[in-house]
Structures are given as C-alpha cells and as structure tokens.
Amino acid sequence: MSDDPTRTVSRAPEPDGDSEGDRELPRLLLMFDGRNPFSPAVRLMLTGLEEVSIGRGAPRSWTRSGRALELRINDFEISRQHVRLARTADGWELIDLGSKNGTTINGVRATRTLLVDGDVIELGAVMVMYRDESRGYRDAADLEMASTATLPAALRTVSLEVEHRVGALVKIAPSTVPVLIRGETGTGKELTARAIHDLSGRRGAFVAVNCGALPRTLVESELFGSKRGAFSGAQDDREGLVRRADGGTLFLDEIAELPEQSQVALLRVLQEGEVRPVGAAHSIHVDVRVVAATHQDLEARIADGRFRQDLYARLVGHIVTLLPLRARREDIGTLICTILDRVAADPSALTVQPKAARALFTYGYPLNIRELEQALRTAVVLADGHEIHLEHLPEAIRTYRPSGPELRPEDRALRDRLAELLRDHRGNVAAVGRSFGKAPSQIRRWCRRFGIEIGSFRG
C-alpha cells in the first residue's frame, strides 16, 4: 500500500519528577480509520503533556509544541476543533468542543468525561484508544509504532505488552535457539513462526507440520522420510518433512499431539542433528531450526506421562505466549489492515462504515484472529469490494453486547479491596487513599475504571 502521509514535528518533553503514577504511561492509540483503513496505527505518548487538541485536517499529522499536542485527522465527519484532552488532578479528561457529529466513548455519546484505561473514542470513522497502564514497561518511550512497523506483519503492534514480547523474538530469531509458541487456537501461531523464520536469515525452506493431522501409522515416514520398500506402499525414496526443512525452519504445530514413539525419534534429531529415514541403514545430517507450537498444557501432559520431559527440555529454549485477541484490542486495526490487504482483490477501493468498525472493535472474538479473518473475508465479498457495512458482518459480531471488561486476578483483588475500604470509610475518598498510600485522584480513577459509584457508600 502507499506510504502514510504522517509527519512528526518534535519529541515530547521529559516529565517532571513523579508526575506519572507508578503504573501509568498515558498514551493515545490511533487504531483505525474506516475511510483510510490502510493508514498504519500510531501510538502517541502523553507523558509530559498537559493538553491534546484533535480536529479535522489533511494530511493526518501531529505536532508537539511545549506541553501541547495538536492532532489532525483527515475525516469530513470530524470538526475542525472537535475535542480537547486536558490533564487534570484526576487524570486525562476529554471535552467535546461542540462538534457537529459528536464524540462517543465505548459506544456512548459523551461531552465531558474522565478517561480510563481501555476507553475507545470514536471520532467520525476513526477509532482511538486511551491507555494509561504500563504493566512495568516504563522504558517504552517510542512516539510511534516505529519499533515494529518494519517487521513482518504478524509482529506489528501498538501494544506495549505485545511489543515487549516481539522485542525478545527479534533478538532470538537469528539464533539457533528453539522456540515454543503458546496460545489459544487462532492467535496466529503459524504466522508468528513464519515471521521468526523470515527474521532468522536462514536460506532453507519454512516447513509447517500439523502434528495432529499426520496419520498415526505414517508419522515417522512423513517426518523422517523412507526408503523404497520400507513398508507396503513405499514405492519410492521419500526425503520427509525434516529433510525438506534442511537449512531452514521446521514448524511443529500442535506438538502435544505427536505420538510418544515419534517423540523419541524427534528427540534424536534435536540431539544429534541427524535423521534416519524409515528402512534406512544410516542416518543423514540435517540443519534445522525447530519452532513448535501448542494450545495445550505440556507440563500437565508430562505429568500424565503423555509427553516426554527430555523432548520438552529440547523445545523450550525460548517460550512466547500469544495473547488472545480480546486482550489486545488496540491491535485490531492493524490486523484489519493486514487481512484486508491479503483478501481483497482491490484493497484501495475498500472502506469500513463507522457502525461496522465499532462492531469489529467491540466483539470478543472467542476464536481470535482466525475468526476476524473469516469475518472480513466474507464481508469483502458481500460488500462487492467497496464499503463494508454492519450488515456484511456475521450475526455474532453484529449482535454482540459486551458483558463488561474481563479483569485480571490482580485487578479483581484491587476492586474488591477498594469496595471494602469504601464501605469501611463510608465513601471518604481521602481516607481510602491514605489506606492505599495513594492520592485521592488515584482512588477516583480506580472507581471509574471498575464502575464503582462512590456516592453509594455514603450516608
């Protein structure tokens, strides 16, 4: 696709002292533009800023001046002066500036509200997310997604957590260290393995093997090859999948499904660097880099005697766990761009209606990236390669209503403790803050995040 006409004028100033909370790294993520779906996602750090103004302008651009950021977006539904974000004692507040078409936050019309981590702001056909939780990645100071923009598509992200994992993979890829990829079904394990191969510099082929789909009686001949006459039906010599990956990468998908006898043979390959075809008298040297993947608990299978511990030890040089799509919503726009570019006959003609974009960003995706791809593939056909409307999406996405944010265990514990202290102190925010060792503004922000109404504890 064509280069994005984005420009950056200056870097943000350094923050003053401890002006940011211990767990906060405020940022705006321009996730998706329905009228320009191939504009890359952008991460704008708010550290050190006091104000952000957003309005219509062409081309898309952002300019920093002192402690202010001016963001211009090329969308006719956005007013020239649409919204302002102001830093307050309680956090970042969004104020609609009387825009013609309004502003919505999480699908609800808003004129003035305090933003909390994960809020999705809709401006015309543009989806923007506010994040302020760093999960310890305090060194993440990139203004944009420049650190991943040049990587294979499967590794591009504006998520700090995903970027941290990608950074480790980029270092590991050129080595011979084996990689084990964990993750739910449909999270992109094979695409990640291909990206590792692309970054490895290895000149051999990338060979993908679905261990669960191999006929159990032919696993070893498929993997390691066979000599003519080795068994009934073996009419010719076969090199096998391992030798086909010589000099390249062997991707073993669903490695947990490999039969135990074949696990022994694979262990020999990893230990000795050689393979013996079925029916052969001698072994053949191979140079393969192994990347394995599974959605199952290998440690539990080892405890049950269904997976060899010595093979596991050979596969776990580096472990990466892919997040489910519901845990990395900020990357949905990047994924939509990548998928549409691959499945559309003429990507340049495609746009996405705001209602359709909202549905795509709201849905929970139990089947992850694979489900998103199937939805978009069908929508492109139904839209005749032009604008994707809400009715072009699957019913599950069109009718989805979120049940509320999925909290991590530590967040649930924090929410419960917060409610307990609010009851004990009858809604006295200052007293609760002293119990936590936090400012009252932080207590109010937590209450907003967890949907806790402070007034209900008073009286």
Secondary structure, DSSP 8 states (H G I E B T S, - for coil): -------B--------TT-S-TTEEEEEEEEEETTSTTS--EEEE-TT-SEEEEEE-SS-EEEEETTEEEEEE--TTS-SS-EEEEEETTEEEEEE---SS-EEETTEEESEEE--TT-EEEETTEEEEEEEE-TT-TT---SSSHHHHTS-GGG----HHHHHHHHHHHHHTTS---EEEE--TTS-HHHHHHHHHHHH---S-EEEEETTTS-TTSHHHHHH-B-TTSSTT--S-B-HHHHHTTTSEEEEETGGGS-HHHHHHHHHHHHHSEE--BT-SS-EE---EEEEEESS-HHHHHHTTSS-HHHHHHH-SEEEE---GGG-GGGHHHHHHHHHHHH-SSGGG-EE-HHHHHHHHH---TTHHHHHHHHHHHHHHHTTTSEE-GGGS-HHHHT---------HHHHHHHHHHHHHHHHTTT-HHHHHHHHT--HHHHHHHHHHHT--GGGG--
